[in-house]
């Protein structure tokens, strides 16, 4: 059966078979990740989803466990200075996410009596919570029928329903419509479908080396039926890290995380030779609120 991107045509017995196949496969192959434990709360889901943005699972898992043990509720995190969140973030990268989580915890306490809201718009109104994270919390914490479109899900649906090797760089209106139309009607099954698609994309339907022989929807997949055509979209740029401002920021922030208190500028100047780049990176950390001046001359610290 050929699926169209038109939501009215994404239906029928083949799609029902796909739902069953993905859900059954997930039941047998799901990884025992810490945010999938029976004791996981909506707050835990939110923490995990924000940590997992642009960061591999194996790096997130130990930091997540430490974070949840220390701050099991939004109120627990909101009660400490934001600098403690930055310190605990460690080397996950993109540390502004720690500040956003801290701000979200404070907002949850102020607006929702310390409970993560289930309403999609209320979730999106929280600091640092965008379309994807709001949908993920609504689905994985509250079992709602929403399309959760991360890179893995987009790739699986694009191949299976659209015959595309890889999704376009930007999420389109048509792609959202197709994903919503493909959701099972039953919210409980819909939630399993969403997490199953995500796991399938992470383990089987990968970007560079998909294992079609182990895919539960291979016989229903448009891309496989078309002979697995190569990606013909815009060129994708690889990310670099060594020598970048981002690496310099990370080095400076590591000194502050490891320090007991404030750090003199002389200590920061030792970690990066290029003075112009170092000062630019330090200024950006100050602008982002990840670092503050203490009032003393040439002294810096994490936010209090």
Rosetta blueprint (number, residue, H / E / L):
1 X L
2 X L
3 X L
4 X L
5 X L
6 X L
7 X L
8 X L
9 X L
10 X L
11 X L
12 X L
13 X H
14 X H
15 X H
16 X H
17 X H
18 X H
19 X H
20 X H
21 X H
22 X H
23 X H
24 X H
25 X H
26 X H
27 X H
28 X H
29 X H
30 X L
31 X L
32 X L
33 X L
34 X H
35 X H
36 X H
37 X L
38 X L
39 X L
40 X L
41 X L
42 X H
43 X H
44 X H
45 X H
46 X H
47 X H
48 X H
49 X H
50 X H
51 X H
52 X L
53 X L
54 X L
55 X L
56 X L
57 X H
58 X H
59 X H
60 X H
61 X H
62 X H
63 X H
64 X H
65 X H
66 X H
67 X H
68 X H
69 X H
70 X H
71 X L
72 X L
73 X L
74 X H
75 X H
76 X H
77 X H
78 X H
79 X L
80 X L
81 X L
82 X H
83 X H
84 X H
85 X H
86 X H
87 X H
88 X H
89 X H
90 X L
91 X L
92 X L
93 X L
94 X L
95 X L
96 X H
97 X H
98 X H
99 X H
100 X H
101 X H
102 X H
103 X H
104 X H
105 X H
106 X H
107 X H
108 X H
109 X H
110 X H
111 X H
112 X H
113 X L
114 X L
115 X L
116 X L
117 X L
118 X L
119 X L
120 X H
121 X H
122 X H
123 X H
124 X H
125 X L
126 X L
127 X L
128 X L
129 X L
130 X L
131 X H
132 X H
133 X H
134 X H
135 X H
136 X H
137 X H
138 X H
139 X H
140 X H
141 X L
142 X L
143 X L
144 X L
145 X L
146 X L
147 X L
148 X L
149 X L
150 X L
151 X H
152 X H
153 X H
154 X H
155 X H
156 X H
157 X H
158 X H
159 X H
160 X H
161 X H
162 X H
163 X L
164 X L
165 X L
166 X L
167 X L
168 X L
169 X L
170 X L
171 X L
172 X L
173 X H
174 X H
175 X H
176 X H
177 X H
178 X H
179 X H
180 X H
181 X H
182 X L
183 X L
184 X L
185 X L
186 X L
187 X H
188 X H
189 X H
190 X H
191 X H
192 X H
193 X H
194 X H
195 X H
196 X H
197 X H
198 X H
199 X H
200 X H
201 X H
202 X H
203 X H
204 X L
205 X L
206 X L
207 X L
208 X L
209 X L
210 X L
211 X L
212 X H
213 X H
214 X H
215 X L
216 X L
217 X L
218 X H
219 X H
220 X H
221 X L
222 X H
223 X H
224 X H
225 X H
226 X L
227 X L
228 X L
229 X L
230 X L
231 X L
232 X L
233 X L
234 X L
235 X L
236 X L
237 X L
238 X L
239 X L
240 X L
241 X L
242 X L
243 X L
244 X L
245 X H
246 X H
247 X H
248 X H
249 X H
250 X H
251 X H
252 X H
253 X H
254 X H
255 X H
256 X H
257 X H
258 X H
259 X L
260 X L
261 X L
262 X L
263 X E
264 X E
265 X H
266 X H
267 X H
268 X H
269 X H
270 X L
271 X L
272 X L
273 X L
274 X L
275 X H
276 X H
277 X H
278 X H
279 X H
280 X H
281 X H
282 X H
283 X H
284 X H
285 X H
286 X H
287 X H
288 X H
289 X L
290 X L
291 X L
292 X E
293 X E
294 X L
295 X L
296 X L
297 X L
298 X L
299 X E
300 X E
301 X E
302 X L
303 X L
304 X L
